[in-house]
């Protein structure tokens, strides 16, 4: 799957999809729906996270911060 299939994360849904710091790196979280986006391809996931960081998606220290900022 192409990274462009996920462009909504840093474009039209940028306010909803955020990054949460974890012990393993970052988790992709939909703070509005209170759910996590799981991507089984680790290389693709890292590219998506990098793209989200480049485009200024919010980053939270924990999941509670993300869920309370709706």
PDB file of N, CA, C and O in Angstrom:
ATOM      1  N   UNK A   1       0.838  -1.177   0.000  1.00  0.00           N
ATOM      2  CA  UNK A   1       0.000   0.000   0.000  1.00  0.00           C
ATOM      3  C   UNK A   1       0.886   1.245   0.000  1.00  0.00           C
ATOM      4  O   UNK A   1       1.947   1.265   0.624  1.00  0.00           O
ATOM      5  N   UNK A   2       0.450   2.247  -0.686  1.00  0.00           N
ATOM      6  CA  UNK A   2       1.208   3.483  -0.831  1.00  0.00           C
ATOM      7  C   UNK A   2       0.965   4.429   0.345  1.00  0.00           C
ATOM      8  O   UNK A   2      -0.118   4.452   0.930  1.00  0.00           O
ATOM      9  N   UNK A   3       1.980   5.196   0.673  1.00  0.00           N
ATOM     10  CA  UNK A   3       1.851   6.185   1.742  1.00  0.00           C
ATOM     11  C   UNK A   3       0.771   7.212   1.411  1.00  0.00           C
ATOM     12  O   UNK A   3       0.145   7.764   2.315  1.00  0.00           O
ATOM     13  N   UNK A   4       0.551   7.469   0.138  1.00  0.00           N
ATOM     14  CA  UNK A   4      -0.461   8.448  -0.266  1.00  0.00           C
ATOM     15  C   UNK A   4      -1.873   7.995   0.104  1.00  0.00           C
ATOM     16  O   UNK A   4      -2.776   8.825   0.210  1.00  0.00           O
ATOM     17  N   UNK A   5      -2.076   6.704   0.301  1.00  0.00           N
ATOM     18  CA  UNK A   5      -3.382   6.220   0.758  1.00  0.00           C
ATOM     19  C   UNK A   5      -3.697   6.721   2.165  1.00  0.00           C
ATOM     20  O   UNK A   5      -4.852   6.695   2.589  1.00  0.00           O
ATOM     21  N   UNK A   6      -2.688   7.170   2.881  1.00  0.00           N
ATOM     22  CA  UNK A   6      -2.841   7.651   4.245  1.00  0.00           C
ATOM     23  C   UNK A   6      -2.714   9.167   4.355  1.00  0.00           C
ATOM     24  O   UNK A   6      -2.629   9.692   5.466  1.00  0.00           O
ATOM     25  N   UNK A   7      -2.698   9.871   3.249  1.00  0.00           N
ATOM     26  CA  UNK A   7      -2.480  11.325   3.267  1.00  0.00           C
ATOM     27  C   UNK A   7      -3.552  12.071   4.057  1.00  0.00           C
ATOM     28  O   UNK A   7      -3.312  13.192   4.507  1.00  0.00           O
ATOM     29  N   UNK A   8      -4.724  11.474   4.233  1.00  0.00           N
ATOM     30  CA  UNK A   8      -5.775  12.110   5.032  1.00  0.00           C
ATOM     31  C   UNK A   8      -5.311  12.353   6.470  1.00  0.00           C
ATOM     32  O   UNK A   8      -5.828  13.245   7.142  1.00  0.00           O
ATOM     33  N   UNK A   9      -4.333  11.562   6.949  1.00  0.00           N
ATOM     34  CA  UNK A   9      -3.838  11.704   8.321  1.00  0.00           C
ATOM     35  C   UNK A   9      -3.173  13.054   8.545  1.00  0.00           C
ATOM     36  O   UNK A   9      -3.277  13.617   9.634  1.00  0.00           O
ATOM     37  N   UNK A  10      -2.498  13.576   7.542  1.00  0.00           N
ATOM     38  CA  UNK A  10      -1.815  14.861   7.707  1.00  0.00           C
ATOM     39  C   UNK A  10      -2.443  15.953   6.855  1.00  0.00           C
ATOM     40  O   UNK A  10      -1.928  17.070   6.808  1.00  0.00           O
ATOM     41  N   UNK A  11      -3.543  15.652   6.183  1.00  0.00           N
ATOM     42  CA  UNK A  11      -4.260  16.665   5.405  1.00  0.00           C
ATOM     43  C   UNK A  11      -5.641  16.910   6.007  1.00  0.00           C
ATOM     44  O   UNK A  11      -5.761  17.621   7.005  1.00  0.00           O
ATOM     45  N   UNK A  12      -6.668  16.339   5.422  1.00  0.00           N
ATOM     46  CA  UNK A  12      -8.038  16.668   5.835  1.00  0.00           C
ATOM     47  C   UNK A  12      -8.413  16.199   7.239  1.00  0.00           C
ATOM     48  O   UNK A  12      -9.327  16.779   7.826  1.00  0.00           O
ATOM     49  N   UNK A  13      -7.775  15.203   7.804  1.00  0.00           N
ATOM     50  CA  UNK A  13      -8.095  14.715   9.159  1.00  0.00           C
ATOM     51  C   UNK A  13      -6.985  15.040  10.157  1.00  0.00           C
ATOM     52  O   UNK A  13      -6.900  14.420  11.218  1.00  0.00           O
ATOM     53  N   UNK A  14      -6.143  16.002   9.821  1.00  0.00           N
ATOM     54  CA  UNK A  14      -4.982  16.344  10.642  1.00  0.00           C
ATOM     55  C   UNK A  14      -5.365  16.710  12.083  1.00  0.00           C
ATOM     56  O   UNK A  14      -4.632  16.384  13.016  1.00  0.00           O
ATOM     57  N   UNK A  15      -6.487  17.373  12.266  1.00  0.00           N
ATOM     58  CA  UNK A  15      -6.899  17.778  13.613  1.00  0.00           C
ATOM     59  C   UNK A  15      -7.309  16.581  14.470  1.00  0.00           C
ATOM     60  O   UNK A  15      -7.200  16.631  15.695  1.00  0.00           O
ATOM     61  N   UNK A  16      -7.774  15.515  13.838  1.00  0.00           N
ATOM     62  CA  UNK A  16      -8.236  14.335  14.572  1.00  0.00           C
ATOM     63  C   UNK A  16      -7.122  13.326  14.836  1.00  0.00           C
ATOM     64  O   UNK A  16      -7.078  12.705  15.898  1.00  0.00           O
ATOM     65  N   UNK A  17      -6.230  13.166  13.871  1.00  0.00           N
ATOM     66  CA  UNK A  17      -5.174  12.151  14.007  1.00  0.00           C
ATOM     67  C   UNK A  17      -3.901  12.779  14.562  1.00  0.00           C
ATOM     68  O   UNK A  17      -3.338  13.710  13.986  1.00  0.00           O
ATOM     69  N   UNK A  18      -3.472  12.244  15.689  1.00  0.00           N
ATOM     70  CA  UNK A  18      -2.324  12.787  16.414  1.00  0.00           C
ATOM     71  C   UNK A  18      -1.342  11.649  16.709  1.00  0.00           C
ATOM     72  O   UNK A  18      -1.638  10.474  16.490  1.00  0.00           O
ATOM     73  N   UNK A  19      -0.196  12.027  17.199  1.00  0.00           N
ATOM     74  CA  UNK A  19       0.814  11.045  17.596  1.00  0.00           C
ATOM     75  C   UNK A  19       0.940  11.055  19.117  1.00  0.00           C
ATOM     76  O   UNK A  19       0.945  12.113  19.747  1.00  0.00           O
ATOM     77  N   UNK A  20       1.041   9.873  19.687  1.00  0.00           N
ATOM     78  CA  UNK A  20       1.211   9.736  21.130  1.00  0.00           C
ATOM     79  C   UNK A  20       2.513   8.989  21.375  1.00  0.00           C
ATOM     80  O   UNK A  20       2.752   7.921  20.810  1.00  0.00           O
ATOM     81  N   UNK A  21       3.346   9.569  22.224  1.00  0.00           N
ATOM     82  CA  UNK A  21       4.623   8.935  22.555  1.00  0.00           C
ATOM     83  C   UNK A  21       4.372   7.673  23.368  1.00  0.00           C
ATOM     84  O   UNK A  21       3.551   7.662  24.285  1.00  0.00           O
ATOM     85  N   UNK A  22       5.091   6.612  23.020  1.00  0.00           N
ATOM     86  CA  UNK A  22       5.006   5.347  23.749  1.00  0.00           C
ATOM     87  C   UNK A  22       6.427   4.871  24.035  1.00  0.00           C
ATOM     88  O   UNK A  22       7.398   5.501  23.617  1.00  0.00           O
ATOM     89  N   UNK A  23       6.536   3.782  24.734  1.00  0.00           N
ATOM     90  CA  UNK A  23       7.847   3.185  25.005  1.00  0.00           C
ATOM     91  C   UNK A  23       8.494   2.660  23.728  1.00  0.00           C
ATOM     92  O   UNK A  23       9.698   2.403  23.697  1.00  0.00           O
ATOM     93  N   UNK A  24       7.692   2.500  22.673  1.00  0.00           N
ATOM     94  CA  UNK A  24       8.181   1.907  21.432  1.00  0.00           C
ATOM     95  C   UNK A  24       8.305   2.916  20.292  1.00  0.00           C
ATOM     96  O   UNK A  24       8.641   2.541  19.169  1.00  0.00           O
ATOM     97  N   UNK A  25       8.042   4.174  20.566  1.00  0.00           N
ATOM     98  CA  UNK A  25       8.076   5.203  19.518  1.00  0.00           C
ATOM     99  C   UNK A  25       6.807   6.022  19.590  1.00  0.00           C
ATOM    100  O   UNK A  25       6.483   6.586  20.636  1.00  0.00           O
ATOM    101  N   UNK A  26       6.086   6.090  18.482  1.00  0.00           N
ATOM    102  CA  UNK A  26       4.837   6.838  18.430  1.00  0.00           C
ATOM    103  C   UNK A  26       3.686   5.921  18.060  1.00  0.00           C
ATOM    104  O   UNK A  26       3.849   4.958  17.310  1.00  0.00           O
ATOM    105  N   UNK A  27       2.513   6.242  18.604  1.00  0.00           N
ATOM    106  CA  UNK A  27       1.284   5.585  18.202  1.00  0.00           C
ATOM    107  C   UNK A  27       0.434   6.586  17.443  1.00  0.00           C
ATOM    108  O   UNK A  27       0.414   7.768  17.786  1.00  0.00           O
ATOM    109  N   UNK A  28      -0.258   6.135  16.428  1.00  0.00           N
ATOM    110  CA  UNK A  28      -1.148   6.985  15.649  1.00  0.00           C
ATOM    111  C   UNK A  28      -2.539   6.856  16.251  1.00  0.00           C
ATOM    112  O   UNK A  28      -3.101   5.763  16.307  1.00  0.00           O
ATOM    113  N   UNK A  29      -3.093   7.981  16.703  1.00  0.00           N
ATOM    114  CA  UNK A  29      -4.340   7.969  17.452  1.00  0.00           C
ATOM    115  C   UNK A  29      -5.358   8.902  16.808  1.00  0.00           C
ATOM    116  O   UNK A  29      -5.035  10.024  16.419  1.00  0.00           O
ATOM    117  N   UNK A  30      -6.588   8.419  16.703  1.00  0.00           N
ATOM    118  CA  UNK A  30      -7.718   9.260  16.323  1.00  0.00           C
ATOM    119  C   UNK A  30      -8.329   9.742  17.627  1.00  0.00           C
ATOM    120  O   UNK A  30      -9.082   9.010  18.270  1.00  0.00           O
ATOM    121  N   UNK A  31      -8.011  10.970  18.022  1.00  0.00           N
ATOM    122  CA  UNK A  31      -8.446  11.449  19.332  1.00  0.00           C
ATOM    123  C   UNK A  31      -9.949  11.684  19.378  1.00  0.00           C
ATOM    124  O   UNK A  31     -10.548  11.600  20.450  1.00  0.00           O
ATOM    125  N   UNK A  32     -10.565  11.972  18.252  1.00  0.00           N
ATOM    126  CA  UNK A  32     -12.010  12.195  18.215  1.00  0.00           C
ATOM    127  C   UNK A  32     -12.772  10.888  18.448  1.00  0.00           C
ATOM    128  O   UNK A  32     -13.728  10.850  19.222  1.00  0.00           O
ATOM    129  N   UNK A  33     -12.347   9.833  17.779  1.00  0.00           N
ATOM    130  CA  UNK A  33     -12.988   8.519  17.915  1.00  0.00           C
ATOM    131  C   UNK A  33     -12.411   7.693  19.063  1.00  0.00           C
ATOM    132  O   UNK A  33     -12.926   6.621  19.382  1.00  0.00           O
ATOM    133  N   UNK A  34     -11.345   8.192  19.680  1.00  0.00           N
ATOM    134  CA  UNK A  34     -10.638   7.512  20.762  1.00  0.00           C
ATOM    135  C   UNK A  34     -10.249   6.094  20.360  1.00  0.00           C
ATOM    136  O   UNK A  34     -10.628   5.112  20.997  1.00  0.00           O
ATOM    137  N   UNK A  35      -9.478   6.029  19.278  1.00  0.00           N
ATOM    138  CA  UNK A  35      -8.997   4.740  18.779  1.00  0.00           C
ATOM    139  C   UNK A  35      -7.590   4.904  18.220  1.00  0.00           C
ATOM    140  O   UNK A  35      -7.144   6.014  17.929  1.00  0.00           O
ATOM    141  N   UNK A  36      -6.909   3.786  18.080  1.00  0.00           N
ATOM    142  CA  UNK A  36      -5.563   3.794  17.512  1.00  0.00           C
ATOM    143  C   UNK A  36      -5.611   3.200  16.118  1.00  0.00           C
ATOM    144  O   UNK A  36      -6.397   2.293  15.846  1.00  0.00           O
ATOM    145  N   UNK A  37      -4.775   3.712  15.243  1.00  0.00           N
ATOM    146  CA  UNK A  37      -4.635   3.179  13.893  1.00  0.00           C
ATOM    147  C   UNK A  37      -3.437   2.241  13.905  1.00  0.00           C
ATOM    148  O   UNK A  37      -2.310   2.667  14.157  1.00  0.00           O
ATOM    149  N   UNK A  38      -3.678   0.985  13.637  1.00  0.00           N
ATOM    150  CA  UNK A  38      -2.607  -0.004  13.604  1.00  0.00           C
ATOM    151  C   UNK A  38      -2.249  -0.312  12.160  1.00  0.00           C
ATOM    152  O   UNK A  38      -3.122  -0.591  11.338  1.00  0.00           O
ATOM    153  N   UNK A  39      -0.963  -0.259  11.861  1.00  0.00           N
ATOM    154  CA  UNK A  39      -0.458  -0.541  10.517  1.00  0.00           C
ATOM    155  C   UNK A  39       0.525  -1.688  10.651  1.00  0.00           C
ATOM    156  O   UNK A  39       1.527  -1.574  11.357  1.00  0.00           O
ATOM    157  N   UNK A  40       0.247  -2.783   9.981  1.00  0.00           N
ATOM    158  CA  UNK A  40       1.056  -3.988  10.155  1.00  0.00           C
ATOM    159  C   UNK A  40       2.421  -3.907   9.475  1.00  0.00           C
ATOM    160  O   UNK A  40       3.341  -4.630   9.859  1.00  0.00           O
ATOM    161  N   UNK A  41       2.566  -3.054   8.490  1.00  0.00           N
ATOM    162  CA  UNK A  41       3.836  -2.882   7.785  1.00  0.00           C
ATOM    163  C   UNK A  41       4.651  -1.818   8.524  1.00  0.00           C
ATOM    164  O   UNK A  41       4.363  -0.626   8.423  1.00  0.00           O
ATOM    165  N   UNK A  42       5.670  -2.259   9.269  1.00  0.00           N
ATOM    166  CA  UNK A  42       6.448  -1.342  10.109  1.00  0.00           C
ATOM    167  C   UNK A  42       7.157  -0.251   9.314  1.00  0.00           C
ATOM    168  O   UNK A  42       7.244   0.891   9.764  1.00  0.00           O
ATOM    169  N   UNK A  43       7.655  -0.596   8.155  1.00  0.00           N
ATOM    170  CA  UNK A  43       8.336   0.399   7.321  1.00  0.00           C
ATOM    171  C   UNK A  43       7.354   1.481   6.861  1.00  0.00           C
ATOM    172  O   UNK A  43       7.670   2.670   6.903  1.00  0.00           O
ATOM    173  N   UNK A  44       6.186   1.071   6.432  1.00  0.00           N
ATOM    174  CA  UNK A  44       5.159   2.021   6.020  1.00  0.00           C
ATOM    175  C   UNK A  44       4.713   2.875   7.205  1.00  0.00           C
ATOM    176  O   UNK A  44       4.522   4.084   7.070  1.00  0.00           O
ATOM    177  N   UNK A  45       4.551   2.251   8.345  1.00  0.00           N
ATOM    178  CA  UNK A  45       4.151   2.989   9.543  1.00  0.00           C
ATOM    179  C   UNK A  45       5.165   4.082   9.878  1.00  0.00           C
ATOM    180  O   UNK A  45       4.777   5.201  10.212  1.00  0.00           O
ATOM    181  N   UNK A  46       6.442   3.774   9.793  1.00  0.00           N
ATOM    182  CA  UNK A  46       7.471   4.773  10.093  1.00  0.00           C
ATOM    183  C   UNK A  46       7.441   5.927   9.089  1.00  0.00           C
ATOM    184  O   UNK A  46       7.657   7.080   9.462  1.00  0.00           O
ATOM    185  N   UNK A  47       7.179   5.626   7.841  1.00  0.00           N
ATOM    186  CA  UNK A  47       7.068   6.678   6.822  1.00  0.00           C
ATOM    187  C   UNK A  47       5.872   7.580   7.111  1.00  0.00           C
ATOM    188  O   UNK A  47       5.955   8.799   6.961  1.00  0.00           O
ATOM    189  N   UNK A  48       4.771   6.980   7.523  1.00  0.00           N
ATOM    190  CA  UNK A  48       3.565   7.747   7.844  1.00  0.00           C
ATOM    191  C   UNK A  48       3.811   8.634   9.055  1.00  0.00           C
ATOM    192  O   UNK A  48       3.438   9.807   9.045  1.00  0.00           O
ATOM    193  N   UNK A  49       4.424   8.099  10.084  1.00  0.00           N
ATOM    194  CA  UNK A  49       4.735   8.883  11.281  1.00  0.00           C
ATOM    195  C   UNK A  49       5.658  10.047  10.923  1.00  0.00           C
ATOM    196  O   UNK A  49       5.449  11.166  11.391  1.00  0.00           O
ATOM    197  N   UNK A  50       6.664   9.797  10.108  1.00  0.00           N
ATOM    198  CA  UNK A  50       7.569  10.870   9.675  1.00  0.00           C
ATOM    199  C   UNK A  50       6.812  11.958   8.925  1.00  0.00           C
ATOM    200  O   UNK A  50       7.045  13.148   9.139  1.00  0.00           O
ATOM    201  N   UNK A  51       5.916  11.550   8.057  1.00  0.00           N
ATOM    202  CA  UNK A  51       5.120  12.506   7.278  1.00  0.00           C
ATOM    203  C   UNK A  51       4.215  13.323   8.203  1.00  0.00           C
ATOM    204  O   UNK A  51       4.048  14.525   8.001  1.00  0.00           O
ATOM    205  N   UNK A  52       3.633  12.677   9.211  1.00  0.00           N
ATOM    206  CA  UNK A  52       2.791  13.388  10.171  1.00  0.00           C
ATOM    207  C   UNK A  52       3.613  14.399  10.966  1.00  0.00           C
ATOM    208  O   UNK A  52       3.157  15.518  11.199  1.00  0.00           O
ATOM    209  N   UNK A  53       4.809  14.019  11.380  1.00  0.00           N
ATOM    210  CA  UNK A  53       5.687  14.942  12.102  1.00  0.00           C
ATOM    211  C   UNK A  53       6.084  16.120  11.216  1.00  0.00           C
ATOM    212  O   UNK A  53       6.076  17.266  11.667  1.00  0.00           O
ATOM    213  N   UNK A  54       6.428  15.849   9.970  1.00  0.00           N
ATOM    214  CA  UNK A  54       6.805  16.904   9.021  1.00  0.00           C
ATOM    215  C   UNK A  54       5.677  17.907   8.808  1.00  0.00           C
ATOM    216  O   UNK A  54       5.923  19.097   8.615  1.00  0.00           O
ATOM    217  N   UNK A  55       4.440  17.421   8.844  1.00  0.00           N
ATOM    218  CA  UNK A  55       3.289  18.263   8.563  1.00  0.00           C
ATOM    219  C   UNK A  55       2.646  18.863   9.811  1.00  0.00           C
ATOM    220  O   UNK A  55       1.589  19.488   9.727  1.00  0.00           O
ATOM    221  N   UNK A  56       3.271  18.677  10.948  1.00  0.00           N
ATOM    222  CA  UNK A  56       2.841  19.364  12.163  1.00  0.00           C
ATOM    223  C   UNK A  56       1.657  18.768  12.900  1.00  0.00           C
ATOM    224  O   UNK A  56       0.973  19.476  13.640  1.00  0.00           O
ATOM    225  N   UNK A  57       1.398  17.466  12.712  1.00  0.00           N
ATOM    226  CA  UNK A  57       0.355  16.845  13.536  1.00  0.00           C
ATOM    227  C   UNK A  57       0.763  16.964  15.005  1.00  0.00           C
ATOM    228  O   UNK A  57       1.947  16.889  15.335  1.00  0.00           O
ATOM    229  N   UNK A  58      -0.221  17.148  15.879  1.00  0.00           N
ATOM    230  CA  UNK A  58       0.070  17.285  17.306  1.00  0.00           C
ATOM    231  C   UNK A  58       0.687  16.011  17.855  1.00  0.00           C
ATOM    232  O   UNK A  58       0.391  14.906  17.399  1.00  0.00           O
ATOM    233  N   UNK A  59       1.553  16.192  18.849  1.00  0.00           N
ATOM    234  CA  UNK A  59       2.207  15.077  19.541  1.00  0.00           C
ATOM    235  C   UNK A  59       1.896  15.216  21.028  1.00  0.00           C
ATOM    236  O   UNK A  59       2.053  16.289  21.611  1.00  0.00           O
ATOM    237  N   UNK A  60       1.456  14.123  21.626  1.00  0.00           N
ATOM    238  CA  UNK A  60       1.122  14.099  23.045  1.00  0.00           C
ATOM    239  C   UNK A  60       2.037  13.129  23.774  1.00  0.00           C
ATOM    240  O   UNK A  60       2.559  12.174  23.199  1.00  0.00           O
ATOM    241  N   UNK A  61       2.215  13.410  25.070  1.00  0.00           N
ATOM    242  CA  UNK A  61       3.062  12.550  25.896  1.00  0.00           C
ATOM    243  C   UNK A  61       2.355  11.271  26.328  1.00  0.00           C
ATOM    244  O   UNK A  61       3.006  10.271  26.630  1.00  0.00           O
ATOM    245  N   UNK A  62       1.013  11.299  26.359  1.00  0.00           N
ATOM    246  CA  UNK A  62       0.260  10.107  26.734  1.00  0.00           C
ATOM    247  C   UNK A  62      -1.138  10.145  26.135  1.00  0.00           C
ATOM    248  O   UNK A  62      -1.603  11.187  25.672  1.00  0.00           O
ATOM    249  N   UNK A  63      -1.790   9.012  26.151  1.00  0.00           N
ATOM    250  CA  UNK A  63      -3.103   8.858  25.506  1.00  0.00           C
ATOM    251  C   UNK A  63      -4.170   9.700  26.197  1.00  0.00           C
ATOM    252  O   UNK A  63      -5.088  10.191  25.539  1.00  0.00           O
ATOM    253  N   UNK A  64      -4.065   9.874  27.508  1.00  0.00           N
ATOM    254  CA  UNK A  64      -5.055  10.660  28.227  1.00  0.00           C
ATOM    255  C   UNK A  64      -5.053  12.118  27.785  1.00  0.00           C
ATOM    256  O   UNK A  64      -6.111  12.742  27.694  1.00  0.00           O
ATOM    257  N   UNK A  65      -3.878  12.661  27.512  1.00  0.00           N
ATOM    258  CA  UNK A  65      -3.790  14.030  27.002  1.00  0.00           C
ATOM    259  C   UNK A  65      -4.494  14.151  25.650  1.00  0.00           C
ATOM    260  O   UNK A  65      -5.229  15.109  25.408  1.00  0.00           O
ATOM    261  N   UNK A  66      -4.270  13.196  24.795  1.00  0.00           N
ATOM    262  CA  UNK A  66      -4.880  13.233  23.462  1.00  0.00           C
ATOM    263  C   UNK A  66      -6.390  13.139  23.549  1.00  0.00           C
ATOM    264  O   UNK A  66      -7.099  13.899  22.889  1.00  0.00           O
ATOM    265  N   UNK A  67      -6.890  12.215  24.355  1.00  0.00           N
ATOM    266  CA  UNK A  67      -8.337  12.012  24.454  1.00  0.00           C
ATOM    267  C   UNK A  67      -9.038  13.181  25.143  1.00  0.00           C
ATOM    268  O   UNK A  67     -10.208  13.444  24.863  1.00  0.00           O
ATOM    269  N   UNK A  68      -8.349  13.882  26.034  1.00  0.00           N
ATOM    270  CA  UNK A  68      -8.984  15.008  26.733  1.00  0.00           C
ATOM    271  C   UNK A  68      -8.945  16.298  25.912  1.00  0.00           C
ATOM    272  O   UNK A  68      -9.606  17.273  26.269  1.00  0.00           O
ATOM    273  N   UNK A  69      -8.182  16.316  24.824  1.00  0.00           N
ATOM    274  CA  UNK A  69      -8.056  17.514  23.986  1.00  0.00           C
ATOM    275  C   UNK A  69      -8.945  17.386  22.745  1.00  0.00           C
ATOM    276  O   UNK A  69      -8.466  17.466  21.613  1.00  0.00           O
ATOM    277  N   UNK A  70     -10.238  17.187  22.977  1.00  0.00           N
ATOM    278  CA  UNK A  70     -11.167  17.033  21.848  1.00  0.00           C
ATOM    279  C   UNK A  70     -12.022  18.265  21.735  1.00  0.00           C
ATOM    280  O   UNK A  70     -12.874  18.346  20.849  1.00  0.00           O
TER     281      UNK A  70
END
